[in-house]
Every structure is written in structure tokens, then in C-alpha cells.
């Protein structure tokens, strides 16, 4: 079997509590998943208690409202406060439950971009030390950490605390979708670049990631990043494990450079994409990613593992999350490490175990499937076409560009 058989759950955009996370671990274990990657922080929320920097959860976990339509549209909001975070005790329970089922839990603290919630709590570490609010809007923001010694001292303490409650050998640090030219808006950062002899913001980004790598390795952990952090400059990138979300080309380049690679391409492992183009489906970022698409996926030879992603901008309830996961998560397991003559028999054998856990499963027979559009956060919208999205992502990855303008 693959060494990394992963699932990512985003609890930043919409918070999911410890009980649901443990239930998800139980359901994943049925299909021999061995890694749960928790996306704990983003612009829209910081979801982990910090006893060292308590404003991270006291301020960063709360947003005043959330966008309730598609991110391509002029935003509308629900006017409802959203909050929640995992305590240290929650994490210990989650980790203990995972270990009992042969799974590891990998935390992700997303930096240097996607840091709006962090900077709402501690703005002194952001561009121009500007005051920001926890964002209620979906999409990529221009928030960035300043790459200064005091920032790295702060991050050292943050990651020390994270490492103390997550025993996994890996810590994920994000590194994706950082709009690094925004550093040029901060005169002190520009002066720092001149002092260090950095001619471009890409050089400054590589410096930043290498400083973070020192922190993570100093804790005896292995660093994981999204492929953006590698693709900016493969020759100067850190030695981090590369989580490839923008297609097979950048994954192969990372393999050729001797990196561990976890494949999790948007198509077909982003399970927040709709399962068909239909107004009877909940609002999703785009689609479709069908069950058949997942079953056709072939990992590259030599990868360390494969992982599906469940981003939660458009997913706000456990029932909705499970509806998007199953049976597609089972299909990925069958395709990449499962055994059996066909998927139908493989899933039928294990489906009663999901039902015993009271897991919501999207029925493959449309005649048996109730209309569930009400699960979405707002009105249906077609969103991104998966095929054109994947082409744009592949192109941006190989070019070493930030994926934000499709």
C-alpha cells in the first residue's frame, strides 16, 4: 500500500468539531486511509487553541459573517457570526482515536499567505502592520507575513506548541497562493530585501520558506507544503514534501528533483467540487468531479501517496461534508490501494460499516437520491468548469506562478 493514504478536511472556512472529526476518522479507516490532514488556519478562521498566543483563537476564530453565494459573484453575506476552535484536549482525543485506528493526524498552519485570521489577532506581523479583520469572503487575499526575525520567533513558538500536541512526523505549512508582490507595498520589507540582496520577491519567498523549514526541522518534524512553494523555483526550493494540487506535471518535476510527493490534484481529488452539474446539487466551487472521474485516476509512479481534499467554503454541515465525501472517497481508496474485482463489490462490502456510523452517502442511483440542494450555503451557481480549471492550474504550476487568475 501507499505510505500516505490521505484525506484533508478544511475546518477553517467552516468549523467542524472534534466529534465529527473522530467520526470522519472512523469512516476513513474502513477504507484503509492512514492520514487525516487538518487545515486549521486560513483567512476565514484560526481553529486551534493557543495557550502561548491566546488571541489566535480568541480573535482569530470569530468572523462576523460569511459569504453565502459563489466566489465568482459580487458577494452577499449571511449576517451570522461564525466561530469555533479545537482545544488541546480536543486534539489529544482526535489524535488518540486516530492512532487506535492506525492513522496519523497532520496539522496545517498556513503561511506566509492565507494569514488573515492570524493577522487579525497579531497585526504587527503583517504588511505595514495594518489592522485586518477575519475575512468572511471566499477566495485569495493579499495578506502576507513580514519575513522578519521577530516573525520567525513568533512562528517558532507557534509551531512548538503545535508539535507538542500533534505527534505526527509531518507538519504542513501551506505556502500556497501567496501574492508575494504585495511585499513591495511595505517600505520596511523593501528595505529588508535590499539589505539581504534580494532582487525579486520570489527570492524573498524562498528565504522565508527556508527559515520556516529550519523551524520545522528543529522540532524533529518533516515539512509539507503545497506545490506552489516548490514551483516558484524548483532549484532553490526547500526539501519539503510536495503536496501537488495543480496536476501531474508539477508532481513529476518534484519527483525528478528528489522530493517526496503527495498527489492531490483538483481533478479528480477535490471533493468539494460538485458530483454533477445540476441544480439539484448543493452550491459548490465548480465541477463536475464524478465518481467515474475518481475511478479513472492513476497516480504517478514513485509518489509517496495520494490525498483527497474537502475544502469547506461551500460546506457548512457534517451531513453536507459526508455527502461530498462518500462514495467518492471510497472510489479513490479502491483505485489507489484497494483490492477487489470491481468497485461496486468493494464498496458494497464496506458500505454497511459506514451506515453503522450513520454516515450520509450520496446514492449512485439518481432515482433513489433525494433533492439535497438545501445543504448548500446559498443559491446554485455553475462555478468553475473542472477541465478548464485544471488546464489553468497546470500552466500556472509549471510556470512557477501563483494560481489566482483563471
C-alpha positions as CSV (number, residue, x, y, z in Angstrom):
1,X,0.0,0.0,0.0
2,X,1.0,3.6,-0.4
3,X,2.7,5.1,2.6
4,X,0.5,8.2,2.6
5,X,-3.2,7.4,2.1
6,X,-4.7,10.8,2.9
7,X,-7.8,12.9,3.4
8,X,-7.8,16.6,4.0
9,X,-10.6,18.3,6.0
10,X,-10.7,22.1,6.0
11,X,-12.1,23.3,9.3
12,X,-11.1,26.9,8.9
13,X,-13.7,28.2,6.4
14,X,-16.4,26.3,8.3
15,X,-15.6,24.8,11.6
16,X,-16.2,21.1,12.3
17,X,-15.9,19.9,15.9
18,X,-14.0,17.1,17.5
19,X,-16.9,14.7,17.4
20,X,-17.3,15.0,13.7
21,X,-13.6,14.7,13.1
22,X,-13.4,11.5,15.1
23,X,-16.4,10.1,13.2
24,X,-14.7,11.0,9.9
25,X,-11.5,9.2,11.1
26,X,-13.6,6.1,11.8
27,X,-15.2,6.2,8.3
28,X,-11.9,6.7,6.6
29,X,-10.3,3.8,8.4
30,X,-12.8,1.5,6.9
31,X,-11.1,2.2,3.5
32,X,-7.5,1.9,4.8
33,X,-6.8,5.6,4.9
34,X,-3.9,6.3,7.3
35,X,-3.6,10.1,7.3
36,X,-6.0,12.9,8.2
37,X,-4.7,16.3,7.2
38,X,-6.4,19.1,9.2
39,X,-6.4,22.5,7.5
40,X,-6.6,24.5,10.7
41,X,-6.0,28.1,9.7
42,X,-6.8,30.5,6.9
43,X,-8.1,34.0,6.2
44,X,-11.5,32.9,7.5
45,X,-10.6,31.4,10.8
46,X,-8.0,30.1,13.2
47,X,-9.3,26.8,14.6
48,X,-6.7,25.8,17.2
49,X,-6.4,26.9,20.8
50,X,-3.1,28.6,21.7
51,X,-2.0,28.9,25.3
52,X,1.1,30.8,24.1
53,X,-0.7,33.3,21.9
54,X,-4.4,33.2,23.0
55,X,-5.5,35.9,20.7
56,X,-5.1,33.5,17.9
57,X,-8.2,31.6,18.9
58,X,-9.9,34.4,21.0
59,X,-9.9,36.8,18.0
60,X,-8.9,34.6,15.0
61,X,-11.6,32.0,15.4
62,X,-14.5,34.5,15.1
63,X,-15.8,36.2,12.0
64,X,-18.9,38.4,11.9
65,X,-20.4,36.9,8.7
66,X,-19.8,34.6,5.8
67,X,-20.3,34.9,2.1
68,X,-23.4,32.9,1.1
69,X,-23.0,32.9,-2.7
70,X,-20.4,31.8,-5.2
71,X,-17.0,33.4,-5.0
72,X,-17.1,34.5,-8.7
73,X,-20.1,36.7,-7.9
74,X,-20.4,40.0,-6.1
75,X,-20.5,38.8,-2.6
76,X,-23.6,38.6,-0.4
77,X,-23.4,37.7,3.3
78,X,-25.5,35.8,5.8
79,X,-25.0,38.3,8.6
80,X,-24.3,35.4,11.1
81,X,-21.3,35.1,13.4
82,X,-19.2,32.0,12.8
83,X,-16.8,30.7,15.4
84,X,-15.2,27.6,16.9
85,X,-11.8,26.0,17.6
86,X,-10.3,22.8,18.8
87,X,-8.9,22.8,22.4
88,X,-5.7,21.0,23.3
89,X,-7.9,18.3,24.9
90,X,-9.9,18.0,21.6
91,X,-6.7,17.5,19.7
92,X,-5.5,14.8,22.1
93,X,-8.8,12.9,21.8
94,X,-8.7,13.2,18.0
95,X,-5.0,12.0,17.8
96,X,-5.7,9.1,20.3
97,X,-8.7,8.0,18.3
98,X,-6.7,8.2,15.0
99,X,-3.8,6.2,16.5
100,X,-6.2,3.5,17.7
101,X,-7.2,3.0,14.0
102,X,-3.7,3.2,12.6
103,X,-4.0,6.8,11.4
104,X,-1.8,9.9,11.8
105,X,-3.2,13.5,12.1
106,X,-1.2,16.1,10.2
107,X,-1.8,19.7,11.2
108,X,-1.6,22.6,8.7
109,X,-0.8,26.1,9.8
110,X,-1.0,28.0,6.5
111,X,1.8,30.7,6.0
112,X,3.0,33.1,4.7
113,X,-0.2,33.8,2.8
114,X,-3.7,32.8,3.9
115,X,-3.0,34.5,7.2
116,X,-5.9,36.8,7.7
117,X,-7.1,35.2,10.9
118,X,-3.6,35.2,12.3
119,X,-3.1,38.9,11.5
120,X,-6.5,39.9,12.9
121,X,-5.1,38.7,16.2
122,X,-1.5,39.9,15.8
123,X,-1.3,42.6,13.0
124,X,2.3,43.5,13.8
125,X,3.4,40.5,11.8
126,X,1.7,41.6,8.6
127,X,2.4,44.0,5.8
128,X,2.7,47.6,7.1
129,X,1.4,46.2,10.5
130,X,-2.1,47.0,9.1
131,X,-5.1,46.1,11.2
132,X,-7.2,43.4,9.5
133,X,-10.4,41.5,10.3
134,X,-11.1,37.8,10.0
135,X,-12.4,37.6,6.4
136,X,-16.0,36.4,5.6
137,X,-15.3,36.4,1.9
138,X,-14.0,33.4,-0.1
139,X,-11.0,33.5,-2.4
140,X,-7.4,34.6,-2.1
141,X,-6.5,37.6,-0.1
142,X,-3.4,39.8,-0.1
143,X,-2.4,39.1,3.5
144,X,1.2,38.2,4.0
145,X,3.5,37.8,6.9
146,X,6.5,40.1,7.1
147,X,9.7,37.9,6.7
148,X,11.5,39.5,9.7
149,X,13.3,37.9,12.7
150,X,10.5,38.7,15.1
151,X,8.0,36.9,12.8
152,X,10.1,33.8,12.8
153,X,10.5,34.0,16.6
154,X,6.7,34.1,16.8
155,X,6.3,31.2,14.4
156,X,8.8,29.1,16.3
157,X,6.7,29.4,19.4
158,X,3.5,28.7,17.4
159,X,5.0,25.5,15.9
160,X,6.5,24.4,19.2
161,X,3.0,24.4,20.6
162,X,1.5,22.7,17.6
163,X,4.2,20.0,17.7
164,X,3.6,19.4,21.4
165,X,0.0,18.2,20.8
166,X,0.3,16.7,17.3
167,X,2.8,13.8,17.4
168,X,2.8,13.2,13.6
169,X,6.2,13.3,11.9
170,X,4.9,15.9,9.5
171,X,3.7,19.5,9.9
172,X,2.1,21.2,6.9
173,X,2.9,24.9,6.5
174,X,0.8,25.8,3.4
175,X,3.0,28.0,1.2
176,X,0.3,28.3,-1.4
177,X,-1.4,31.2,-3.2
178,X,0.9,33.8,-1.6
179,X,0.6,37.1,-3.5
180,X,4.2,37.9,-2.9
181,X,4.4,41.1,-4.8
182,X,2.4,42.7,-2.1
183,X,5.6,42.7,0.0
184,X,6.6,45.6,-2.2
185,X,3.9,47.7,-0.6
186,X,5.7,47.7,2.7
187,X,8.7,50.0,2.7
188,X,10.3,48.1,5.6
189,X,10.1,44.9,3.6
190,X,11.6,46.6,0.6
191,X,14.5,47.8,2.7
192,X,15.0,44.3,4.1
193,X,15.2,42.9,0.6
194,X,17.9,45.4,-0.3
195,X,19.8,44.6,2.9
196,X,19.7,40.9,2.0
197,X,20.5,41.4,-1.6
198,X,17.2,40.0,-2.9
199,X,16.3,41.3,-6.3
200,X,12.9,39.7,-6.5
201,X,10.0,38.8,-4.3
202,X,10.5,35.1,-5.3
203,X,13.9,35.2,-3.7
204,X,12.4,36.7,-0.6
205,X,9.7,33.9,-0.6
206,X,12.4,31.2,-0.9
207,X,14.3,32.8,2.0
208,X,11.0,32.8,4.0
209,X,10.3,29.2,3.4
210,X,13.8,28.1,4.2
211,X,13.6,29.9,7.6
212,X,10.3,28.1,8.2
213,X,12.0,24.8,7.2
214,X,14.6,25.5,9.9
215,X,11.9,25.9,12.5
216,X,10.1,22.6,11.5
217,X,13.3,20.5,11.2
218,X,14.4,21.9,14.6
219,X,11.3,20.3,16.1
220,X,12.3,17.0,14.6
221,X,9.5,17.2,12.1
222,X,9.2,16.9,8.3
223,X,7.8,19.9,6.5
224,X,5.0,19.6,3.9
225,X,4.0,22.4,1.5
226,X,1.5,22.8,-1.3
227,X,3.2,22.7,-4.7
228,X,3.3,26.5,-5.1
229,X,6.2,26.7,-2.6
230,X,8.2,24.3,-4.7
231,X,7.1,25.6,-8.2
232,X,8.2,29.2,-7.6
233,X,11.8,28.0,-8.0
234,X,12.4,24.2,-8.0
235,X,16.2,24.7,-8.0
236,X,16.1,26.8,-4.8
237,X,13.1,25.3,-3.1
238,X,13.2,23.7,0.4
239,X,13.4,19.9,0.8
240,X,9.8,19.8,2.0
241,X,7.4,17.1,0.9
242,X,5.4,18.5,-2.0
243,X,1.6,18.2,-1.9
244,X,0.8,18.5,-5.6
245,X,-2.6,20.0,-6.3
246,X,-2.1,21.5,-9.7
247,X,-1.8,18.4,-11.8
248,X,0.7,15.7,-12.7
249,X,3.3,17.9,-14.5
250,X,4.5,19.7,-11.4
251,X,4.3,16.5,-9.4
252,X,6.7,14.8,-11.9
253,X,9.0,17.8,-11.7
254,X,9.1,17.5,-7.9
255,X,9.8,13.8,-8.2
256,X,12.6,14.5,-10.7
257,X,14.1,16.8,-8.1
258,X,14.1,14.1,-5.5
259,X,11.2,15.3,-3.4
260,X,8.6,13.2,-1.6
261,X,5.3,13.9,-3.5
262,X,1.7,13.5,-2.3
263,X,-0.6,13.7,-5.3
264,X,-3.9,15.5,-4.7
265,X,-4.9,17.2,-8.0
266,X,-8.0,19.4,-8.2
267,X,-9.2,16.9,-10.8
268,X,-10.3,14.4,-9.5
269,X,-9.4,14.6,-5.8
270,X,-11.1,17.9,-4.8
271,X,-14.3,16.5,-3.4
272,X,-15.7,19.9,-2.7
273,X,-16.4,20.1,-6.4
274,X,-19.9,19.1,-7.4
275,X,-20.6,15.5,-8.4
276,X,-22.7,16.5,-11.4
277,X,-23.8,19.8,-13.0
278,X,-27.3,20.1,-11.7
279,X,-29.4,22.5,-9.7
280,X,-30.4,19.5,-7.5
281,X,-26.8,19.6,-6.2
282,X,-25.6,21.9,-3.4
283,X,-23.7,25.1,-4.3
284,X,-20.0,24.1,-5.0
285,X,-16.9,25.9,-6.2
286,X,-17.2,24.2,-9.6
287,X,-17.4,20.8,-11.2
288,X,-18.1,18.2,-12.0
289,X,-15.8,15.6,-10.4
290,X,-17.8,12.4,-10.9
291,X,-17.4,9.0,-9.3
292,X,-16.2,7.8,-12.7
293,X,-13.6,10.5,-12.8
294,X,-12.2,9.4,-9.4
295,X,-12.2,5.8,-10.5
296,X,-10.2,6.7,-13.6
297,X,-7.4,8.4,-11.7
298,X,-3.9,6.9,-12.0
299,X,-1.2,8.1,-9.6
300,X,2.3,8.7,-10.9
301,X,4.9,6.0,-10.3
302,X,7.1,6.9,-7.3
303,X,4.8,9.1,-5.4
304,X,4.7,8.7,-1.6
305,X,0.9,8.9,-1.5
306,X,-2.4,10.3,-2.7
307,X,-4.9,12.5,-0.9
308,X,-8.3,13.9,-1.4
309,X,-9.2,17.5,-0.3
310,X,-12.5,18.7,1.2
311,X,-12.4,22.5,1.3
312,X,-15.3,23.9,3.2
313,X,-16.1,27.4,1.8
314,X,-19.3,26.0,0.5
315,X,-19.7,23.2,3.0
316,X,-21.1,24.2,6.4
317,X,-22.6,21.0,7.9
318,X,-21.4,17.4,8.7
319,X,-24.2,16.0,6.5
320,X,-23.1,18.1,3.6
321,X,-19.4,17.1,4.2
322,X,-20.2,13.4,4.2
323,X,-22.5,13.8,1.1
324,X,-19.5,15.2,-0.8
325,X,-17.1,12.5,0.5
326,X,-19.0,9.3,0.0
327,X,-18.8,7.3,-2.1
328,X,-16.0,9.3,-3.9
329,X,-13.5,8.9,-1.1
330,X,-14.2,5.1,-1.3
331,X,-13.5,5.2,-5.0
332,X,-10.1,6.9,-4.5
333,X,-9.2,4.3,-2.0
334,X,-10.2,1.5,-4.3
335,X,-8.4,3.0,-7.2
336,X,-5.1,3.7,-5.4
337,X,-4.7,1.0,-2.9
338,X,-7.9,-1.1,-2.7
339,X,-8.4,-4.7,-3.7
340,X,-11.2,-6.4,-5.4
341,X,-12.6,-7.2,-8.9
342,X,-14.7,-4.1,-9.2
343,X,-15.6,-1.0,-7.2
344,X,-19.3,-2.0,-6.8
345,X,-18.4,-5.1,-4.8
346,X,-15.6,-3.3,-2.9
347,X,-18.0,-0.6,-1.8
348,X,-20.9,-2.9,-1.2
349,X,-18.8,-4.9,1.2
350,X,-17.9,-1.8,3.3
351,X,-21.0,0.3,2.9
352,X,-22.8,-1.3,5.9
353,X,-19.9,-0.2,8.1
354,X,-20.5,3.4,7.0
355,X,-24.2,3.0,7.6
356,X,-23.5,1.7,11.1
357,X,-21.7,5.0,11.8
358,X,-24.7,6.9,10.4
359,X,-22.7,8.4,7.6
360,X,-24.5,10.3,4.9
361,X,-23.8,8.6,1.5
362,X,-24.8,10.1,-1.9
363,X,-26.7,7.3,-3.6
364,X,-25.3,6.5,-7.0
365,X,-28.8,5.9,-8.3
366,X,-30.4,9.3,-9.0
367,X,-33.9,7.8,-8.6
368,X,-33.1,7.0,-5.0
369,X,-31.4,10.3,-4.3
370,X,-33.4,13.0,-2.6
371,X,-33.0,16.6,-3.6
372,X,-30.3,18.0,-1.3
373,X,-29.7,21.5,-2.8
374,X,-30.8,22.9,0.6
375,X,-27.4,21.7,2.1
376,X,-25.6,24.5,0.2
377,X,-24.8,27.8,1.8
378,X,-26.6,29.7,-1.0
379,X,-28.2,29.5,-4.4
380,X,-26.8,27.1,-7.0
381,X,-24.2,28.6,-9.5
382,X,-22.3,26.8,-12.2
383,X,-18.9,27.9,-10.9
384,X,-15.6,26.8,-12.3
385,X,-15.5,24.2,-15.1
386,X,-13.2,21.5,-13.9
387,X,-11.5,20.8,-17.2
388,X,-10.6,24.5,-17.9
389,X,-9.7,25.0,-14.3
390,X,-7.2,22.1,-14.4
391,X,-5.6,23.4,-17.6
392,X,-5.1,26.8,-16.0
393,X,-3.6,25.3,-12.8
394,X,-1.2,23.0,-14.7
395,X,0.0,26.0,-16.7
396,X,0.5,28.2,-13.6
397,X,2.3,25.4,-11.8
398,X,4.8,24.7,-14.5
399,X,5.4,28.5,-15.0
400,X,6.0,29.0,-11.3
401,X,3.2,31.4,-10.9
402,X,0.6,32.0,-8.2
403,X,-2.7,30.2,-9.1
404,X,-5.2,33.0,-8.7
405,X,-6.3,34.3,-12.1
406,X,-8.1,31.6,-14.0
